[in-house]
Amino acid sequence: MTSTIELKPSSTPKSAEEREALKAVGGFGQIFTDHMVTIRYTEGRGWHDAVLEPYGPVSLDPAASVFHYGQEIFEGLKAFRTVDGQIVSFRPEANAARFNRSARRMAMPELPEHLFLAAIDALVTQDREWVPEAEGHSLYLRPFMFATQVGLGVNSPSKEYLFMLIAGPAGSYFAGGVKPVTVWLTEDFVRAVKGGTGEAKCGGNYAASFLAQAQAVEQGCDQVVWLDGLEHKYVEEMGSNNLYFVYGSGDDARLMTPALTGSLLPGITRDSLLTVAADLGIPAEEGTITVEQWRDGVASGEITEVFGCGTAAVVTPLGTVKGRDGAFTIGTGQAGPVTLRIREALLGIQTGKAPDLHHWLRKIA
Ligand SMILES: Cc1ncc(COP(=O)(O)O)c(C=O)c1O
């Protein structure tokens, strides 16, 4: 079993000039650093051949299992520069744990946490000049694993896997200020059902969501809101964000996020915000809400704000909600005070402006 990552750095990394030009592009998911980490798994032998190597294509047999039966899982997390110049990642241990929960659900081997973290440390350290300096920018890290065994038999999971880690600079999600999104309540499609793969971060969940997302865009919306798979009634999550509902305002404000029923992704931002809210003295609980309760709560003024949360955008306010039965706007349709306070509090911890009371930052370089 591998315990260290062998370093085989590129002899032709991008020049400082090229790199800085690419970092300045901003955006998300189009530009990648000079290196990647690969670790192989073979049943009976375990994890082996952990290497940091130049970023580049992988060669796979056309009969590799992932192409046919979709055994693939991934994670998403960020490394940033704090105000005192350190490079840190946010709760990577939580991503390692979720990666392994996804692996178990998809009948894939678990990757020991120390290897997951060693891969991140090796890549971010090697490519540290790629970590953007600009406020709100970050280095997005994408660990993933897929089945590589050759053969079309469907009776058992693959016996071979490849873990990879790639990274790329990401711009600020809300360049020019936090803007509320308009969301579409999909009733035609469901993302997940209890007992399915909704709480795993597997590629198939995303493949299954693109049609609903396209429908949301057709309806003039930015994101799709998923309802429960059985009754199409309970609100679950939004695009690649969990949701928080704000009841009341001022000192009486309280938060509710849909409980983890087995079909939602257990977001690390969602989990962090339960703690951040408690730190701020805002009561926060897990619960349930139907679309009808959402609409009525907004109409009566009981629900004052709603926001999405996830690694990419951190906290995103919801403005207008559209569905087959019409549309309604939450509060003023703008980012509300509780949403902004929660957002600032989490960003404060991530950037090192506020104390890291819960030891969420892992120093890399
Ligand atoms: C479906 C889904 N829900 C929620 C989230 C938010 O999770 P996290 O806060 O860990 O990024 C994500 C993003 O990973 C997601 O893909």
The ligand as an ORCA input file, in Angstrom:
! r2SCAN-3c Opt
* xyz 0 1
  C     -26.017     18.360     -5.437
  C     -25.187     19.216     -4.526
  N     -25.736     19.706     -3.399
  C     -25.035     20.455     -2.531
  C     -23.712     20.786     -2.774
  C     -22.942     21.614     -1.791
  O     -21.972     20.837     -1.147
  P     -20.634     21.485     -0.593
  O     -21.059     22.523      0.396
  O     -19.920     20.367      0.057
  O     -19.917     22.065     -1.746
  C     -23.097     20.314     -3.940
  C     -21.689     20.650     -4.255
  O     -20.824     19.897     -3.944
  C     -23.834     19.502     -4.841
  O     -23.273     19.038     -5.966
*
